[in-house]
Amino acid sequence: MCRTILLLCLSHLGLALLTAKSPVSCSSLAHGKGAVARRAHAAAAAGYVPQPHSCASARLRPRQVQLVMQLSEDEIKQKLSALRRGGRRLATSPAVTSPSTAAASPLDGAASADVAASPQASAAPAAPAPNIVGGTVLPTDGPAPIERLRTAVASRRAEGEPLDEGAAGRVVEFLNAELGDEMLGWLLRWTEVGDKARRRNMWSRGSWTPRTATLTSVSGAALSFRVGVAVRGRKELEHVESELPLPHAVETVDGLRDELLRLSAEPADKGSEPALAPGSSAALLRLPGATDDWSLPRDLWLNTTPYPREVREMVYSDVAAAVQAAVADPACPRRMKLLVAPPELNMEMDSYRVGSMLELVRKVSLDLAACGLHTRVCVQGSMGEGVLAGVPRVLAGVSKLLGMMDWQAGEGEPNEGLLGAGAADALVRFGAIGGEEVAPDDDVLLVLAPQSMVGAPIVPPLEALSEAAVSQGSAVVLINPLLQDRQSSSGVMGVRGRAERLAFAESFAEIYHFRLLYSGTTFMYPILGALRMARQDGRRVLYRRLEGGGGEQYLPVGCWVGREPTPREMSELLPSTVGSGEARGESAAAPPGSATGSADERMPWD
């Protein structure tokens, strides 16, 4: 009985629960149907017509993604140019909706967005954003930085007079007066006159000997001579006509001077004498109508420090012009070095001033950065191990001074923004020596006075930096390098590997050379002369210092092309005393002879 009553109660309770749930479920269903109906009505009002398909087919239908972002050739070039120059990406104007875009299915929303952003459906692209590097606005179009540098170098190159009839007449008169019969060296070396003389005199010396040479005419292709020959058995000279062809045709007096200097240089075979003596070659520098790119200013007084501002600026500008010309020349090797060693920049003398060296580096780097080239100034860091760790004395604190010196790169200054906020966005950067210091966008790396220390060679990190830079086309310029080995008890920089280190040091092409010549290494006074080369593979000019009447000047006494003069050649052209200049004063005597020999035997740098 009790069991029956309990079952009846449970049955009534379950029925009540079902009755209570039914209205809620129906209400939710009705609400859901109403929402679906409202969405369908809104879609129909918007123009959307649903396509009949089953849920299964909708789930299994593969989504088709179509690439609609198509760029024209001009837009691709603009994007690549902006990326190369570090600028921002090109921005396009808001898209204009096309009818095809409006009729696209909502299921292809991503594709619709791509169509709206495509160039075919948009207006013309806006102008690219300016290329801002370190606060300095550089042009995003036009020539590349290296082309701007080449244009700047070409604009500074002075052209001599054209080699017309009047200029040719002055050249003929000058060469006959200054060189005279010394021009026989050209004829004996490069014309048939020399061949004939060697054949005639092979068995009997003196049978046919050229004695005189007179220049009769000059053209852009050759020089014409009248040669007087002494023939055995004849009292009078026999005259023959000869023509000296130039290696390359020229149109200006400057070109003629370069070709004559090339003819005067020593041939490739060793042991042979040059066609024209170096002392006579110096006269060609003064060829009438040619530009004066060889002389030095008067009253430099390089034996007094500190130098006046105009003297320092002259040295800085001379070095900067040589570096720019070498970097702009595609034929010049990417490994370069220069030596500039007046007393203020000579690290081996007590008169060395680190401030002058930093000013030189600032001038060179800023002139390169003005053309848009990224320039990195590298100073070697601490080297060695243990108690031998440190930097060379002449480079102590230089890295810190580079950042502290006045670059005039602040707001409103001439070089505003060239240093930038950081190393990544600057045209002038700082770094150490090593392969990891080279950035992909570095164009020129200036390495300041790299040198080894006792127990720590500089060659390995410098070689890594050079290989990393040259492999990407960057130029490496060593300023006053000292790559000689320094012996130590630890065995570093010994006999092993010395040939490789010497070969590495010789792999750098010299692009500039300026040093003073003295009467000996013990006495750095007085200055007897100077040796200067102002361009890569150019002519080296030897100057003699003349002093008198309160002034001084440097006059050329020797010239060499393509090679460095030997100490004996320079000693023969430089006397052991300072000459007297135009002011007609007494010359200052050189120090007495050293203990190793007399004054006549002493060479200026022995």
Secondary structure as GFF3:
##gff-version 3
##sequence-region A 1 606
A	DSSP	alpha_helix	2	45	.	.	.	ID=ss1
A	DSSP	alpha_helix	55	60	.	.	.	ID=ss2
A	DSSP	alpha_helix	73	84	.	.	.	ID=ss3
A	DSSP	alpha_helix	99	102	.	.	.	ID=ss4
A	DSSP	three_ten_helix	106	108	.	.	.	ID=ss5
A	DSSP	alpha_helix	109	117	.	.	.	ID=ss6
A	DSSP	three_ten_helix	119	121	.	.	.	ID=ss7
A	DSSP	beta_strand	131	133	.	.	.	ID=ss8
A	DSSP	beta_strand	136	138	.	.	.	ID=ss9
A	DSSP	alpha_helix	145	156	.	.	.	ID=ss10
A	DSSP	alpha_helix	165	178	.	.	.	ID=ss11
A	DSSP	three_ten_helix	180	183	.	.	.	ID=ss12
A	DSSP	alpha_helix	184	190	.	.	.	ID=ss13
A	DSSP	alpha_helix	192	200	.	.	.	ID=ss14
A	DSSP	beta_strand	208	218	.	.	.	ID=ss15
A	DSSP	beta_strand	222	231	.	.	.	ID=ss16
A	DSSP	beta_strand	238	245	.	.	.	ID=ss17
A	DSSP	alpha_helix	253	264	.	.	.	ID=ss18
A	DSSP	alpha_helix	278	284	.	.	.	ID=ss19
A	DSSP	alpha_helix	309	328	.	.	.	ID=ss20
A	DSSP	beta_strand	335	341	.	.	.	ID=ss21
A	DSSP	alpha_helix	354	369	.	.	.	ID=ss22
A	DSSP	beta_strand	375	378	.	.	.	ID=ss23
A	DSSP	three_ten_helix	386	388	.	.	.	ID=ss24
A	DSSP	three_ten_helix	393	395	.	.	.	ID=ss25
A	DSSP	alpha_helix	398	404	.	.	.	ID=ss26
A	DSSP	beta_strand	428	431	.	.	.	ID=ss27
A	DSSP	three_ten_helix	435	437	.	.	.	ID=ss28
A	DSSP	beta_strand	444	448	.	.	.	ID=ss29
A	DSSP	alpha_helix	459	471	.	.	.	ID=ss30
A	DSSP	beta_strand	475	479	.	.	.	ID=ss31
A	DSSP	alpha_helix	498	506	.	.	.	ID=ss32
A	DSSP	beta_strand	509	518	.	.	.	ID=ss33
A	DSSP	beta_strand	527	533	.	.	.	ID=ss34
A	DSSP	beta_strand	539	548	.	.	.	ID=ss35
A	DSSP	beta_strand	551	561	.	.	.	ID=ss36
A	DSSP	alpha_helix	567	573	.	.	.	ID=ss37
###
